[in-house]
Amino acid sequence: MKRLNLNTLVIIILLVTIGISFISLYVVSIDNVEQCGNLIIKMTDSEIRKVNNEMTKSGKGHGMLAKSDLSEILIKNKKQIISTHSNITKNFIYIFLITFIISFLLAFILLKKYFVRPIEHFRNKAKLLGSGNFKLKFPEKGIQEIFDLSKTFNTLVLQLEDYIEKLKKEVAERESVENSIKLARRIQGDILPVLGKQFDTSEFSLKAKLLPAKEVSGDFYDGFFLDENKIAFLIADVSGKGFPAAFFMAIARTTIKNIALTEYNDPAIVLEKTNKILSSENMSSMFVTIFLGYYEINTGKLVYANGGHHTAMNISKSGQIEEFGSVNDTALGIIGISKYTKQEIILQHGSSILLYTDGAVEAISKSGEEFKKTRLIKYLKNNYSKASELVVNGLVNEVVKFQGGSLFDDVTVCMLTRTK
């Protein structure tokens, strides 16, 4: 069965209104004609009798009235005819007004029933829908437009309900992933050493800071005692970012430390053995660059090996900066059989060694400018006299500020100072 639509409803109301109006006009017209005819007949009959009586008295006898006589009779009764016509017109207006009001009321009732009330009901349901009640069902009835609208909204409600359920599951899964990420970050934070009081003495100071670009980092640093007079410290940068790099970082750090605790005289041998282990089952072709140093506390002697990492900065007590440590050895994890070179320097009293990863010198500003080593050296010249911790934290903050608050790569800085 075809439903009544709004256009059809309006046409029906117009046809009903026009029909009632025409019927009223027809009835009034017939009544007007009848009243006018009766009035003319009445007036004419009265006048004719009067004229015939006059003609009889005058001895003319009975006869037919001429056309002019009839016109004269109508003219004499003009006022009465006009008055009657005016009354008829008033009756017509009254009847028309009554008809119009009845038609208007009928139109109002029909529109109220088939359009306004369904819209009001629809509005109230929509308010409940907006408050989060997705169990609603709009009645699919009424004129075609209301029926289609209700059907559309019922479909929308079902889709919204399905979407909300999927969203809840997605949120739960996302929360689970976020919790896993937080746990992974906490575990990685626990893996990194806390360089506490044993690394901040009257003879030396070792400070480091790592700021990951993502949830977890591929950079790492470490510091541990080989014996009472010797410490090992290192900084490393794993290729890539995120969880793969962090996983590889954990393996590399553990391997290096375990080997270093047995090979505590030669950092080059530590890198060689670590490289062999990391390369043996490295199906992902990841690698790590490492600067590993052994520092003798009482002499200031630094023995180091560099596996593809950046050169180090030697900052003198007077603020002179000299780069060292470029030995052109390969990163770890690329070639299984690689040899590494050890070198040594003497760190003077009041001098410092600064190590850093790619994120410090390859940081990119929003305008596309690179931080570069020149800015690093300029920063060190302006801040070399400060405490090691302040220099390290200040440099990391400087790099973050340069990038506009966002990090392109992990930033790690490590600083060893031979105190007075």
C-alpha positions in Angstrom: 0.0 0.0 0.0 1.4 3.4 -1.1 1.9 5.8 1.7 0.5 9.4 1.7 3.3 11.9 1.3 3.5 15.6 2.2 2.8 16.9 -1.3 -0.3 14.7 -1.6 -1.5 15.8 1.8 -1.2 19.5 0.9 -3.0 18.9 -2.4 -5.8 17.1 -0.6 -6.1 20.0 1.8 -6.2 22.5 -1.1 -8.8 20.5 -3.0 -11.0 20.1 0.1 -10.7 23.9 0.7 -11.4 24.8 -2.9 -14.3 22.2 -3.0 -15.9 23.6 0.1 -15.5 27.2 -1.2 -17.1 26.3 -4.6 -20.0 24.5 -3.0 -20.5 27.5 -0.7 -20.3 29.9 -3.6 -22.7 27.8 -5.6 -25.2 27.6 -2.8 -24.9 31.3 -2.2 -25.2 32.2 -5.9 -28.3 30.1 -6.3 -29.8 31.7 -3.2 -28.9 35.2 -4.5 -30.5 34.5 -7.9 -33.6 33.2 -6.2 -33.9 36.1 -3.8 -33.3 38.7 -6.6 -35.9 36.9 -8.8 -38.5 36.8 -6.1 -37.9 40.5 -5.3 -38.3 41.6 -8.9 -41.3 39.4 -9.3 -42.8 40.7 -6.1 -42.1 44.3 -7.0 -43.2 43.9 -10.6 -46.5 42.2 -9.7 -47.3 44.9 -7.2 -46.5 47.7 -9.6 -48.4 46.0 -12.4 -51.5 45.7 -10.2 -51.1 49.4 -9.2 -50.8 50.5 -12.8 -53.8 48.4 -13.9 -55.9 49.9 -11.2 -55.0 53.4 -12.4 -55.7 52.5 -15.9 -59.1 51.0 -14.9 -60.0 54.2 -13.0 -59.0 56.3 -16.0 -61.2 54.3 -18.2 -58.4 52.8 -20.3 -59.3 49.3 -19.2 -57.0 46.4 -18.8 -54.1 46.0 -21.2 -50.5 44.9 -21.6 -47.7 47.0 -20.1 -45.2 48.4 -22.5 -41.4 47.7 -22.1 -40.9 51.3 -21.1 -43.5 50.9 -18.4 -41.6 47.9 -17.0 -38.3 49.8 -17.0 -40.0 52.6 -15.2 -41.2 50.2 -12.5 -37.7 48.8 -12.0 -36.2 52.2 -11.7 -38.7 53.3 -9.1 -37.7 50.2 -7.0 -33.9 50.6 -7.5 -33.2 51.5 -3.9 -35.0 48.4 -2.6 -33.1 46.2 -5.2 -29.7 47.7 -4.2 -30.5 47.2 -0.5 -31.5 43.6 -1.1 -28.3 43.1 -3.2 -26.2 44.6 -0.3 -27.7 42.2 2.2 -27.1 39.3 -0.2 -23.4 40.4 -0.5 -23.0 40.5 3.3 -24.4 37.1 3.6 -22.0 35.9 0.9 -19.0 37.4 2.8 -20.1 35.8 6.1 -20.6 32.4 4.4 -17.2 32.8 2.7 -15.5 33.7 6.0 -17.1 30.7 7.8 -16.0 28.5 4.9 -12.5 29.8 5.1 -12.3 29.3 8.8 -13.6 25.8 8.6 -11.1 25.0 5.8 -8.3 26.5 7.8 -9.2 24.5 10.9 -9.4 21.3 8.7 -6.0 22.0 7.2 -4.5 22.7 10.7 -6.0 19.5 12.1 -4.6 17.4 9.2 -1.2 19.0 9.3 -1.1 18.6 13.1 -2.0 15.0 12.9 0.1 13.9 9.9 3.1 16.2 10.2 3.5 18.4 13.3 2.9 15.6 15.9 5.2 13.1 14.2 7.9 15.8 14.0 7.5 16.6 17.7 7.6 12.9 18.6 10.7 12.6 16.4 12.4 15.6 18.1 11.8 14.1 21.6 13.3 10.8 20.5 16.2 12.5 18.9 17.0 14.3 22.2 17.1 10.9 24.0 19.4 9.6 21.2 21.7 12.6 21.8 21.9 11.8 25.5 23.4 8.4 24.6 20.3 6.2 24.6 20.9 4.0 21.5 18.1 1.5 22.3 15.4 3.8 20.8 13.3 2.8 17.9 11.4 5.4 15.9 7.9 4.3 14.8 7.9 3.8 11.1 4.4 5.2 10.3 2.7 8.4 9.0 3.2 10.2 5.7 5.9 9.1 3.3 8.5 11.7 4.5 8.0 10.9 8.2 8.2 7.2 7.4 11.4 7.6 5.4 12.9 9.8 8.1 12.1 7.3 10.8 13.4 4.4 8.8 16.7 6.3 8.1 17.1 7.2 11.8 16.4 3.6 12.9 19.2 2.4 10.5 21.4 5.2 11.9 20.7 4.1 15.5 21.6 0.5 14.7 24.8 1.6 13.0 25.7 3.9 15.9 25.0 1.1 18.4 27.3 -1.2 16.4 29.9 1.5 16.1 29.9 2.2 19.9 30.3 -1.5 20.6 33.3 -1.6 18.2 34.7 1.6 19.7 34.5 0.1 23.2 36.4 -2.9 22.1 38.9 -0.8 20.3 39.4 1.5 23.3 39.8 -1.6 25.5 42.4 -3.0 23.1 44.1 0.4 22.8 44.3 0.7 26.6 45.8 -2.7 26.7 48.4 -1.7 24.1 49.1 1.6 26.0 49.5 -0.3 29.2 51.9 -2.6 27.5 53.8 0.4 26.1 54.0 2.0 29.5 55.2 -1.3 30.9 57.8 -1.6 28.2 59.0 2.0 28.8 59.2 1.3 32.6 61.2 -1.9 32.0 63.6 -0.1 29.7 63.9 2.7 32.3 64.7 0.0 34.8 67.3 -1.5 32.5 69.2 1.8 32.1 71.5 2.4 35.1 71.0 5.1 37.7 74.3 6.9 37.9 74.1 7.7 41.6 76.6 8.8 44.3 79.1 6.1 43.4 79.5 7.9 40.0 79.8 11.3 41.5 82.8 11.5 43.8 85.6 13.9 44.6 87.7 12.2 41.8 85.3 11.9 38.9 81.7 12.4 37.8 79.7 10.4 35.3 76.3 11.8 34.2 73.9 10.8 31.3 70.5 11.6 30.0 68.3 9.8 27.5 65.2 11.3 25.9 63.3 8.9 23.6 61.6 10.2 20.4 58.9 7.5 20.8 57.5 5.4 23.5 60.7 3.4 23.9 64.3 4.1 22.7 67.0 2.5 20.6 69.6 4.6 22.3 71.3 3.5 25.5 74.1 4.3 27.9 75.7 2.4 30.7 78.2 2.8 33.5 79.6 0.2 35.8 82.7 -0.6 37.9 85.2 -3.1 36.5 87.2 -3.0 39.7 87.7 -0.4 42.5 89.8 1.8 40.3 88.3 1.3 36.9 84.9 2.1 35.4 83.4 1.2 32.1 81.1 3.7 30.4 79.5 3.6 27.0 76.9 5.2 24.7 75.2 3.4 21.9 72.7 4.0 19.1 70.6 1.2 17.5 69.4 1.5 14.0 65.7 2.3 13.7 63.3 3.5 16.4 60.5 2.1 18.6 60.1 -1.4 19.8 62.4 -3.3 17.4 65.3 -0.9 18.2 64.5 -1.1 22.0 64.5 -4.9 21.8 67.8 -5.0 20.0 69.2 -2.4 22.4 68.3 -4.7 25.4 70.2 -7.6 23.8 73.2 -5.5 22.9 73.5 -3.8 26.3 73.3 -7.1 28.2 75.8 -8.8 25.9 78.3 -5.9 26.1 78.1 -5.7 29.9 78.5 -9.5 30.4 81.6 -9.6 28.1 83.1 -6.4 29.6 83.0 -7.8 33.1 85.3 -10.6 31.9 87.4 -8.6 29.4 88.1 -5.6 31.6 91.4 -4.6 30.0 90.6 -4.2 26.3 87.3 -2.6 25.1 88.2 -3.5 21.5 87.9 -7.2 22.3 84.6 -6.6 24.0 83.3 -5.0 20.8 84.7 -7.8 18.6 83.0 -10.5 20.7 79.7 -8.6 21.0 79.7 -8.0 17.2 80.1 -11.7 16.6 77.1 -12.6 18.8 74.9 -9.8 17.4 75.7 -10.7 13.8 75.2 -14.5 14.1 71.4 -14.5 14.1 70.6 -10.9 13.0 67.9 -11.7 10.4 66.5 -8.2 10.7 69.8 -6.7 9.6 69.8 -4.3 12.6 73.1 -2.8 13.9 74.3 -0.6 16.7 77.1 2.0 17.0 79.0 2.0 20.3 81.6 4.1 22.0 83.0 2.1 24.9 85.6 3.5 27.3 87.5 2.1 30.3 88.5 4.9 32.7 91.2 4.5 35.4 90.1 6.8 38.3 93.5 7.4 39.9 95.5 8.1 36.7 92.9 9.6 34.4 93.8 7.1 31.7 91.0 6.4 29.2 91.2 3.4 27.0 88.5 3.3 24.4 87.1 1.6 21.2 84.7 3.0 18.8 82.3 0.8 16.7 81.0 3.2 14.1 79.9 5.9 16.6 80.4 9.6 16.6 83.7 11.1 17.8 83.9 12.2 21.4 84.6 15.7 22.7 87.5 16.4 25.0 86.7 19.6 26.9 89.6 21.1 28.8 89.5 23.0 32.0 89.9 26.3 30.1 87.1 25.5 27.7 89.2 24.2 24.7 87.4 21.5 22.8 89.1 18.8 20.8 87.5 15.9 19.0 88.9 12.4 19.2 88.0 8.8 18.8 87.6 8.5 15.0 89.0 5.0 14.2 86.8 4.1 11.2 85.7 0.8 12.7 82.3 -0.7 11.7 79.1 -0.7 13.6 78.2 -3.9 15.5 75.9 -6.5 13.9 76.8 -5.9 10.3 79.8 -8.1 9.6 80.3 -11.1 11.8 84.1 -11.1 11.7 85.4 -7.6 12.4 88.4 -6.2 14.2 88.3 -3.2 16.5 91.0 -0.9 17.5 91.7 0.4 21.0 93.2 3.8 21.7 94.0 5.7 24.9 94.3 9.3 26.2 95.0 10.9 29.5 92.1 13.0 30.9 93.6 16.0 32.7 92.2 17.4 36.0 89.1 19.5 35.4 88.7 18.1 31.8 85.6 16.3 30.6 84.6 13.8 27.9 81.3 14.3 26.1 79.6 11.5 24.2 76.3 11.9 22.2 74.0 10.1 19.7 72.6 11.1 16.3 69.6 12.8 17.9 71.8 15.6 19.3 73.6 16.7 16.1 71.1 15.7 13.4 68.1 17.3 15.0 66.0 19.2 12.5 64.2 22.5 13.2 60.7 23.3 11.9 62.4 25.4 9.2 64.4 22.4 8.1 67.7 23.5 9.6 70.1 21.0 11.2 71.5 21.4 14.7 74.9 20.1 13.6 78.1 19.7 15.5 78.9 23.4 15.2 76.0 24.3 17.5 77.0 21.5 19.9 80.5 22.9 20.2 79.2 26.4 20.6 76.9 25.2 23.5 79.9 23.5 25.2 82.1 26.6 24.9 79.3 28.6 26.6 78.6 26.1 29.4 81.8 24.1 30.0 82.3 25.6 33.4 79.0 24.3 34.8 78.5 21.0 36.6 78.3 17.9 34.5 74.7 17.3 35.2 73.7 20.8 34.3 75.7 20.6 31.0 74.0 17.3 30.1 70.5 18.4 30.9 71.0 21.8 29.3 72.2 20.3 26.0 69.2 17.9 25.8 66.9 20.8 26.5 68.7 22.9 23.8 68.1 20.2 21.2 64.4 19.8 22.1 63.9 23.6 22.0 65.7 23.7 18.6 63.2 21.2 17.2 60.2 23.1 18.5 59.3 20.6 21.3 59.1 17.5 19.1 61.9 14.9 18.6 62.8 13.4 15.3 65.3 10.9 16.9 66.3 9.7 20.4 68.6 12.1 22.2 71.3 10.7 24.5 74.2 12.6 26.1 76.9 11.2 28.4 79.6 13.2 30.2 82.6 12.0 32.2 84.5 14.6 34.2 87.8 14.3 36.0 87.3 16.5 39.0 90.0 18.5 40.9 
